[in-house]
Amino acid sequence: MEKTLLRPGDAAPDFTVMAAREGEIVQLDLGALLAGNRGVVLTSYVLDFTGG
């Protein structure tokens, strides 16, 4: 995996993640979410739903 160094104001690199939407697992693409100049907030909950 290649490291990408970002600075404030840089465009975010495009990526795809798996997500739950309305009870189904879907792939979300950052580029598609940003289409139409909408604001997007990304969060990550590491180990959020695990028993440990």
PyMOL Python script that loads the backbone (N, CA, C, O; Angstrom):
from pymol import cmd

cmd.read_pdbstr("""\
ATOM      1  N   MET A   1       0.848  -1.171   0.000  1.00  0.00           N
ATOM      2  CA  MET A   1       0.000   0.000   0.000  1.00  0.00           C
ATOM      3  C   MET A   1       0.903   1.248   0.000  1.00  0.00           C
ATOM      4  O   MET A   1       1.875   1.330   0.752  1.00  0.00           O
ATOM      5  N   GLU A   2       0.566   2.180  -0.834  1.00  0.00           N
ATOM      6  CA  GLU A   2       1.353   3.403  -0.969  1.00  0.00           C
ATOM      7  C   GLU A   2       0.873   4.464   0.014  1.00  0.00           C
ATOM      8  O   GLU A   2      -0.330   4.668   0.179  1.00  0.00           O
ATOM      9  N   LYS A   3       1.832   5.146   0.676  1.00  0.00           N
ATOM     10  CA  LYS A   3       1.482   6.229   1.594  1.00  0.00           C
ATOM     11  C   LYS A   3       1.140   7.484   0.804  1.00  0.00           C
ATOM     12  O   LYS A   3       1.788   7.798  -0.195  1.00  0.00           O
ATOM     13  N   THR A   4       0.128   8.190   1.257  1.00  0.00           N
ATOM     14  CA  THR A   4      -0.247   9.457   0.647  1.00  0.00           C
ATOM     15  C   THR A   4      -0.216  10.525   1.729  1.00  0.00           C
ATOM     16  O   THR A   4      -0.987  10.469   2.688  1.00  0.00           O
ATOM     17  N   LEU A   5       0.668  11.488   1.574  1.00  0.00           N
ATOM     18  CA  LEU A   5       0.744  12.575   2.538  1.00  0.00           C
ATOM     19  C   LEU A   5      -0.145  13.712   2.073  1.00  0.00           C
ATOM     20  O   LEU A   5      -0.016  14.199   0.950  1.00  0.00           O
ATOM     21  N   LEU A   6      -1.048  14.128   2.948  1.00  0.00           N
ATOM     22  CA  LEU A   6      -1.970  15.206   2.624  1.00  0.00           C
ATOM     23  C   LEU A   6      -1.687  16.410   3.513  1.00  0.00           C
ATOM     24  O   LEU A   6      -1.264  16.273   4.661  1.00  0.00           O
ATOM     25  N   ARG A   7      -1.925  17.566   2.967  1.00  0.00           N
ATOM     26  CA  ARG A   7      -1.816  18.810   3.719  1.00  0.00           C
ATOM     27  C   ARG A   7      -3.198  19.449   3.758  1.00  0.00           C
ATOM     28  O   ARG A   7      -4.035  19.162   2.902  1.00  0.00           O
ATOM     29  N   PRO A   8      -3.450  20.315   4.744  1.00  0.00           N
ATOM     30  CA  PRO A   8      -4.741  21.007   4.773  1.00  0.00           C
ATOM     31  C   PRO A   8      -5.028  21.689   3.440  1.00  0.00           C
ATOM     32  O   PRO A   8      -4.172  22.380   2.887  1.00  0.00           O
ATOM     33  N   GLY A   9      -6.234  21.489   2.933  1.00  0.00           N
ATOM     34  CA  GLY A   9      -6.633  22.082   1.663  1.00  0.00           C
ATOM     35  C   GLY A   9      -6.441  21.170   0.472  1.00  0.00           C
ATOM     36  O   GLY A   9      -6.974  21.452  -0.601  1.00  0.00           O
ATOM     37  N   ASP A  10      -5.682  20.064   0.625  1.00  0.00           N
ATOM     38  CA  ASP A  10      -5.518  19.105  -0.465  1.00  0.00           C
ATOM     39  C   ASP A  10      -6.828  18.365  -0.718  1.00  0.00           C
ATOM     40  O   ASP A  10      -7.631  18.165   0.193  1.00  0.00           O
ATOM     41  N   ALA A  11      -7.026  17.969  -1.954  1.00  0.00           N
ATOM     42  CA  ALA A  11      -8.195  17.136  -2.282  1.00  0.00           C
ATOM     43  C   ALA A  11      -7.985  15.741  -1.706  1.00  0.00           C
ATOM     44  O   ALA A  11      -6.874  15.212  -1.739  1.00  0.00           O
ATOM     45  N   ALA A  12      -9.043  15.152  -1.184  1.00  0.00           N
ATOM     46  CA  ALA A  12      -8.959  13.797  -0.631  1.00  0.00           C
ATOM     47  C   ALA A  12      -8.793  12.793  -1.758  1.00  0.00           C
ATOM     48  O   ALA A  12      -9.405  12.949  -2.815  1.00  0.00           O
ATOM     49  N   PRO A  13      -7.980  11.767  -1.556  1.00  0.00           N
ATOM     50  CA  PRO A  13      -7.858  10.729  -2.583  1.00  0.00           C
ATOM     51  C   PRO A  13      -9.159   9.943  -2.691  1.00  0.00           C
ATOM     52  O   PRO A  13      -9.858   9.753  -1.695  1.00  0.00           O
ATOM     53  N   ASP A  14      -9.482   9.489  -3.890  1.00  0.00           N
ATOM     54  CA  ASP A  14     -10.696   8.719  -4.092  1.00  0.00           C
ATOM     55  C   ASP A  14     -10.512   7.321  -3.509  1.00  0.00           C
ATOM     56  O   ASP A  14      -9.446   6.725  -3.658  1.00  0.00           O
ATOM     57  N   PHE A  15     -11.533   6.798  -2.854  1.00  0.00           N
ATOM     58  CA  PHE A  15     -11.489   5.443  -2.328  1.00  0.00           C
ATOM     59  C   PHE A  15     -12.901   4.890  -2.217  1.00  0.00           C
ATOM     60  O   PHE A  15     -13.881   5.634  -2.256  1.00  0.00           O
ATOM     61  N   THR A  16     -12.988   3.577  -2.079  1.00  0.00           N
ATOM     62  CA  THR A  16     -14.259   2.876  -1.960  1.00  0.00           C
ATOM     63  C   THR A  16     -14.271   2.123  -0.637  1.00  0.00           C
ATOM     64  O   THR A  16     -13.273   1.503  -0.271  1.00  0.00           O
ATOM     65  N   VAL A  17     -15.392   2.170   0.086  1.00  0.00           N
ATOM     66  CA  VAL A  17     -15.541   1.461   1.356  1.00  0.00           C
ATOM     67  C   VAL A  17     -16.856   0.689   1.350  1.00  0.00           C
ATOM     68  O   VAL A  17     -17.781   1.016   0.606  1.00  0.00           O
ATOM     69  N   MET A  18     -16.922  -0.327   2.181  1.00  0.00           N
ATOM     70  CA  MET A  18     -18.157  -1.067   2.390  1.00  0.00           C
ATOM     71  C   MET A  18     -18.926  -0.368   3.506  1.00  0.00           C
ATOM     72  O   MET A  18     -18.330   0.080   4.486  1.00  0.00           O
ATOM     73  N   ALA A  19     -20.245  -0.273   3.361  1.00  0.00           N
ATOM     74  CA  ALA A  19     -21.065   0.411   4.354  1.00  0.00           C
ATOM     75  C   ALA A  19     -22.433  -0.247   4.439  1.00  0.00           C
ATOM     76  O   ALA A  19     -22.859  -0.941   3.516  1.00  0.00           O
ATOM     77  N   ALA A  20     -23.108  -0.024   5.545  1.00  0.00           N
ATOM     78  CA  ALA A  20     -24.482  -0.495   5.715  1.00  0.00           C
ATOM     79  C   ALA A  20     -25.415   0.644   5.380  1.00  0.00           C
ATOM     80  O   ALA A  20     -25.300   1.736   5.937  1.00  0.00           O
ATOM     81  N   ARG A  21     -26.340   0.393   4.472  1.00  0.00           N
ATOM     82  CA  ARG A  21     -27.325   1.409   4.082  1.00  0.00           C
ATOM     83  C   ARG A  21     -28.686   0.735   3.998  1.00  0.00           C
ATOM     84  O   ARG A  21     -28.900  -0.165   3.186  1.00  0.00           O
ATOM     85  N   GLU A  22     -29.602   1.182   4.847  1.00  0.00           N
ATOM     86  CA  GLU A  22     -30.967   0.653   4.873  1.00  0.00           C
ATOM     87  C   GLU A  22     -30.980  -0.869   4.968  1.00  0.00           C
ATOM     88  O   GLU A  22     -31.742  -1.532   4.264  1.00  0.00           O
ATOM     89  N   GLY A  23     -30.143  -1.420   5.833  1.00  0.00           N
ATOM     90  CA  GLY A  23     -30.122  -2.855   6.075  1.00  0.00           C
ATOM     91  C   GLY A  23     -29.360  -3.680   5.060  1.00  0.00           C
ATOM     92  O   GLY A  23     -29.342  -4.906   5.170  1.00  0.00           O
ATOM     93  N   GLU A  24     -28.730  -3.060   4.080  1.00  0.00           N
ATOM     94  CA  GLU A  24     -27.958  -3.788   3.070  1.00  0.00           C
ATOM     95  C   GLU A  24     -26.510  -3.318   3.087  1.00  0.00           C
ATOM     96  O   GLU A  24     -26.226  -2.179   3.455  1.00  0.00           O
ATOM     97  N   ILE A  25     -25.599  -4.196   2.689  1.00  0.00           N
ATOM     98  CA  ILE A  25     -24.195  -3.842   2.563  1.00  0.00           C
ATOM     99  C   ILE A  25     -23.969  -3.309   1.157  1.00  0.00           C
ATOM    100  O   ILE A  25     -24.306  -3.975   0.177  1.00  0.00           O
ATOM    101  N   VAL A  26     -23.402  -2.115   1.051  1.00  0.00           N
ATOM    102  CA  VAL A  26     -23.169  -1.468  -0.240  1.00  0.00           C
ATOM    103  C   VAL A  26     -21.746  -0.933  -0.294  1.00  0.00           C
ATOM    104  O   VAL A  26     -21.107  -0.746   0.741  1.00  0.00           O
ATOM    105  N   GLN A  27     -21.253  -0.688  -1.501  1.00  0.00           N
ATOM    106  CA  GLN A  27     -19.958  -0.035  -1.685  1.00  0.00           C
ATOM    107  C   GLN A  27     -20.201   1.452  -1.917  1.00  0.00           C
ATOM    108  O   GLN A  27     -21.010   1.837  -2.761  1.00  0.00           O
ATOM    109  N   LEU A  28     -19.491   2.280  -1.155  1.00  0.00           N
ATOM    110  CA  LEU A  28     -19.589   3.722  -1.325  1.00  0.00           C
ATOM    111  C   LEU A  28     -18.282   4.241  -1.905  1.00  0.00           C
ATOM    112  O   LEU A  28     -17.198   3.899  -1.432  1.00  0.00           O
ATOM    113  N   ASP A  29     -18.398   5.056  -2.918  1.00  0.00           N
ATOM    114  CA  ASP A  29     -17.243   5.640  -3.585  1.00  0.00           C
ATOM    115  C   ASP A  29     -17.174   7.125  -3.219  1.00  0.00           C
ATOM    116  O   ASP A  29     -18.146   7.855  -3.416  1.00  0.00           O
ATOM    117  N   LEU A  30     -16.036   7.576  -2.689  1.00  0.00           N
ATOM    118  CA  LEU A  30     -15.907   8.969  -2.261  1.00  0.00           C
ATOM    119  C   LEU A  30     -16.182   9.932  -3.404  1.00  0.00           C
ATOM    120  O   LEU A  30     -16.837  10.953  -3.197  1.00  0.00           O
ATOM    121  N   GLY A  31     -15.705   9.639  -4.588  1.00  0.00           N
ATOM    122  CA  GLY A  31     -15.928  10.509  -5.740  1.00  0.00           C
ATOM    123  C   GLY A  31     -17.409  10.688  -6.040  1.00  0.00           C
ATOM    124  O   GLY A  31     -17.851  11.786  -6.379  1.00  0.00           O
ATOM    125  N   ALA A  32     -18.178   9.602  -5.914  1.00  0.00           N
ATOM    126  CA  ALA A  32     -19.618   9.693  -6.160  1.00  0.00           C
ATOM    127  C   ALA A  32     -20.316  10.500  -5.067  1.00  0.00           C
ATOM    128  O   ALA A  32     -21.254  11.247  -5.342  1.00  0.00           O
ATOM    129  N   LEU A  33     -19.852  10.343  -3.823  1.00  0.00           N
ATOM    130  CA  LEU A  33     -20.452  11.105  -2.725  1.00  0.00           C
ATOM    131  C   LEU A  33     -20.207  12.607  -2.875  1.00  0.00           C
ATOM    132  O   LEU A  33     -21.034  13.423  -2.470  1.00  0.00           O
ATOM    133  N   LEU A  34     -19.065  12.960  -3.461  1.00  0.00           N
ATOM    134  CA  LEU A  34     -18.716  14.376  -3.611  1.00  0.00           C
ATOM    135  C   LEU A  34     -19.319  15.010  -4.861  1.00  0.00           C
ATOM    136  O   LEU A  34     -19.240  16.227  -5.031  1.00  0.00           O
ATOM    137  N   ALA A  35     -19.918  14.208  -5.736  1.00  0.00           N
ATOM    138  CA  ALA A  35     -20.530  14.744  -6.954  1.00  0.00           C
ATOM    139  C   ALA A  35     -21.626  15.730  -6.572  1.00  0.00           C
ATOM    140  O   ALA A  35     -22.404  15.474  -5.653  1.00  0.00           O
ATOM    141  N   GLY A  36     -21.688  16.835  -7.265  1.00  0.00           N
ATOM    142  CA  GLY A  36     -22.689  17.847  -6.969  1.00  0.00           C
ATOM    143  C   GLY A  36     -22.245  18.828  -5.901  1.00  0.00           C
ATOM    144  O   GLY A  36     -23.056  19.609  -5.403  1.00  0.00           O
ATOM    145  N   ASN A  37     -20.972  18.800  -5.542  1.00  0.00           N
ATOM    146  CA  ASN A  37     -20.380  19.740  -4.580  1.00  0.00           C
ATOM    147  C   ASN A  37     -21.054  19.709  -3.211  1.00  0.00           C
ATOM    148  O   ASN A  37     -21.163  20.745  -2.555  1.00  0.00           O
ATOM    149  N   ARG A  38     -21.505  18.538  -2.773  1.00  0.00           N
ATOM    150  CA  ARG A  38     -22.063  18.413  -1.428  1.00  0.00           C
ATOM    151  C   ARG A  38     -20.925  18.258  -0.433  1.00  0.00           C
ATOM    152  O   ARG A  38     -19.849  17.770  -0.781  1.00  0.00           O
ATOM    153  N   GLY A  39     -21.159  18.670   0.790  1.00  0.00           N
ATOM    154  CA  GLY A  39     -20.190  18.434   1.845  1.00  0.00           C
ATOM    155  C   GLY A  39     -20.335  17.016   2.372  1.00  0.00           C
ATOM    156  O   GLY A  39     -21.448  16.495   2.452  1.00  0.00           O
ATOM    157  N   VAL A  40     -19.233  16.392   2.729  1.00  0.00           N
ATOM    158  CA  VAL A  40     -19.246  15.026   3.243  1.00  0.00           C
ATOM    159  C   VAL A  40     -18.396  14.988   4.505  1.00  0.00           C
ATOM    160  O   VAL A  40     -17.278  15.503   4.523  1.00  0.00           O
ATOM    161  N   VAL A  41     -18.928  14.377   5.561  1.00  0.00           N
ATOM    162  CA  VAL A  41     -18.172  14.171   6.794  1.00  0.00           C
ATOM    163  C   VAL A  41     -17.908  12.677   6.912  1.00  0.00           C
ATOM    164  O   VAL A  41     -18.840  11.873   6.873  1.00  0.00           O
ATOM    165  N   LEU A  42     -16.642  12.306   7.056  1.00  0.00           N
ATOM    166  CA  LEU A  42     -16.268  10.900   7.183  1.00  0.00           C
ATOM    167  C   LEU A  42     -15.862  10.624   8.620  1.00  0.00           C
ATOM    168  O   LEU A  42     -15.092  11.379   9.213  1.00  0.00           O
ATOM    169  N   THR A  43     -16.384   9.537   9.179  1.00  0.00           N
ATOM    170  CA  THR A  43     -15.982   9.115  10.517  1.00  0.00           C
ATOM    171  C   THR A  43     -15.622   7.637  10.475  1.00  0.00           C
ATOM    172  O   THR A  43     -16.034   6.907   9.573  1.00  0.00           O
ATOM    173  N   SER A  44     -14.865   7.221  11.443  1.00  0.00           N
ATOM    174  CA  SER A  44     -14.475   5.818  11.532  1.00  0.00           C
ATOM    175  C   SER A  44     -14.580   5.391  12.989  1.00  0.00           C
ATOM    176  O   SER A  44     -14.054   6.061  13.878  1.00  0.00           O
ATOM    177  N   TYR A  45     -15.252   4.287  13.229  1.00  0.00           N
ATOM    178  CA  TYR A  45     -15.395   3.743  14.579  1.00  0.00           C
ATOM    179  C   TYR A  45     -14.638   2.427  14.636  1.00  0.00           C
ATOM    180  O   TYR A  45     -15.190   1.372  14.323  1.00  0.00           O
ATOM    181  N   VAL A  46     -13.397   2.490  15.028  1.00  0.00           N
ATOM    182  CA  VAL A  46     -12.561   1.302  15.090  1.00  0.00           C
ATOM    183  C   VAL A  46     -13.030   0.399  16.230  1.00  0.00           C
ATOM    184  O   VAL A  46     -13.150   0.846  17.371  1.00  0.00           O
ATOM    185  N   LEU A  47     -13.291  -0.856  15.924  1.00  0.00           N
ATOM    186  CA  LEU A  47     -13.737  -1.863  16.887  1.00  0.00           C
ATOM    187  C   LEU A  47     -15.051  -1.479  17.570  1.00  0.00           C
ATOM    188  O   LEU A  47     -15.286  -1.897  18.703  1.00  0.00           O
ATOM    189  N   ASP A  48     -15.898  -0.711  16.927  1.00  0.00           N
ATOM    190  CA  ASP A  48     -17.114  -0.201  17.548  1.00  0.00           C
ATOM    191  C   ASP A  48     -18.092  -1.306  17.918  1.00  0.00           C
ATOM    192  O   ASP A  48     -18.684  -1.252  18.996  1.00  0.00           O
ATOM    193  N   PHE A  49     -18.282  -2.296  17.073  1.00  0.00           N
ATOM    194  CA  PHE A  49     -19.296  -3.303  17.337  1.00  0.00           C
ATOM    195  C   PHE A  49     -18.684  -4.673  17.658  1.00  0.00           C
ATOM    196  O   PHE A  49     -19.262  -5.710  17.334  1.00  0.00           O
ATOM    197  N   THR A  50     -17.541  -4.663  18.281  1.00  0.00           N
ATOM    198  CA  THR A  50     -16.895  -5.933  18.646  1.00  0.00           C
ATOM    199  C   THR A  50     -17.111  -6.197  20.136  1.00  0.00           C
ATOM    200  O   THR A  50     -17.409  -5.284  20.905  1.00  0.00           O
ATOM    201  N   GLY A  51     -16.959  -7.433  20.518  1.00  0.00           N
ATOM    202  CA  GLY A  51     -17.148  -7.804  21.918  1.00  0.00           C
ATOM    203  C   GLY A  51     -15.942  -7.550  22.793  1.00  0.00           C
ATOM    204  O   GLY A  51     -16.014  -7.765  24.003  1.00  0.00           O
ATOM    205  N   GLY A  52     -14.823  -7.095  22.222  1.00  0.00           N
ATOM    206  CA  GLY A  52     -13.590  -6.928  23.003  1.00  0.00           C
ATOM    207  C   GLY A  52     -13.379  -5.565  23.380  1.00  0.00           C
ATOM    208  O   GLY A  52     -12.388  -5.253  24.040  1.00  0.00           O
TER     209      GLY A  52
END
""", "prot")
cmd.dss("prot")
cmd.show_as("cartoon", "prot")
cmd.util.cbc("prot")
cmd.orient("prot")
